[in-house]
């Protein structure tokens, strides 16, 4: 049976953290092209220098992340349920095994595409 307990919430305190506008960034599609390039350069640098618990992360030529995809199996280890990696697909992009140019030429997925097969 799960135990549910109350927790003390952490709230934003402007006196300690400073103005919220200084702490958050606008979405990259509403910033200038120079700011976007600086943003992507910072993400690329971080992805090369900071270890991520999900494995390596790189940005492709379009600025989209590629990362490992793990197929997991739940196993009991020392009496506890644990995720165990069964297979790793390395550096998967949003295009999977398609060439990006070919994939982008296809129509968007919807109720008419791809056609249903009986």
C-alpha positions in Angstrom: 0.0 0.0 0.0 1.4 3.4 -1.0 2.0 5.9 1.8 0.7 9.4 1.0 2.2 12.2 3.1 1.9 16.0 3.0 5.0 17.8 1.9 6.2 21.4 2.4 6.1 23.1 -0.9 9.0 25.3 -2.1 7.7 28.6 -3.3 9.4 31.2 -5.5 10.8 34.1 -3.3 11.7 37.1 -5.3 13.7 38.5 -2.4 16.0 35.5 -2.5 16.1 34.6 -6.2 15.7 38.0 -7.8 13.2 39.1 -10.5 11.6 36.2 -12.2 12.3 37.8 -15.7 16.0 37.4 -14.9 15.6 33.6 -14.2 13.5 32.4 -17.1 14.1 32.4 -20.8 11.5 32.9 -23.5 10.8 30.1 -25.9 13.5 29.9 -28.6 10.9 30.5 -31.4 10.2 34.1 -30.1 13.8 35.2 -29.6 16.0 36.9 -32.2 18.1 34.8 -34.5 21.3 36.0 -32.7 19.8 34.9 -29.3 18.7 31.6 -30.8 22.2 30.9 -32.1 23.7 31.7 -28.7 21.1 29.5 -27.0 21.8 26.6 -29.3 25.6 27.0 -28.9 25.1 26.9 -25.1 23.0 23.7 -25.3 25.6 22.1 -27.6 28.4 23.0 -25.2 26.4 21.7 -22.2 25.5 18.4 -24.1 29.2 17.8 -24.7 30.5 18.7 -21.2 27.7 17.7 -18.8 26.9 14.0 -18.1 23.2 13.2 -18.3 21.6 10.3 -16.4 19.8 9.3 -19.6 23.1 8.9 -21.5 24.6 11.1 -24.2 22.6 13.9 -25.8 23.7 15.7 -28.9 21.9 18.3 -31.1 21.5 17.4 -34.8 22.1 19.9 -37.7 18.5 21.2 -37.1 19.1 21.8 -33.4 16.9 18.9 -32.3 18.1 16.5 -29.6 19.3 13.0 -30.4 19.8 10.6 -27.5 19.8 6.9 -26.6 16.5 5.1 -26.3 16.4 2.3 -23.8 14.2 -0.8 -23.8 13.7 -1.7 -20.2 12.4 -4.8 -18.3 11.3 -4.7 -14.7 13.1 -7.3 -12.6 13.2 -8.0 -8.9 16.7 -7.3 -7.6 17.5 -7.8 -3.9 13.7 -7.8 -3.2 13.1 -4.5 -5.1 11.6 -3.9 -8.5 14.3 -2.4 -10.8 14.4 -1.3 -14.4 17.0 -3.3 -16.3 18.2 -2.3 -19.7 17.4 -5.0 -22.3 18.5 -3.1 -25.4 19.9 0.4 -26.3 19.1 2.1 -29.5 22.0 4.7 -29.7 21.5 8.3 -30.7 17.9 8.2 -31.9 16.6 11.3 -33.7 13.1 12.4 -34.2 13.4 10.9 -37.7 14.3 7.4 -36.4 15.8 5.5 -39.4 14.5 7.9 -42.1 16.6 10.4 -43.8 15.4 13.8 -42.5 14.8 15.3 -46.0 12.8 12.3 -47.1 10.8 12.3 -43.8 10.0 16.0 -44.0 8.6 15.6 -47.6 5.9 13.2 -46.2 2.5 14.5 -45.2 1.8 15.0 -41.5 0.3 12.0 -39.7 -3.5 12.2 -39.4 -6.6 10.2 -40.0 -5.9 9.9 -43.7 -2.2 9.3 -43.6 -0.8 6.8 -43.6 -3.6 4.9 -45.2 -5.2 2.2 -43.1 -4.6 -1.3 -44.2 -7.5 -3.8 -43.8 
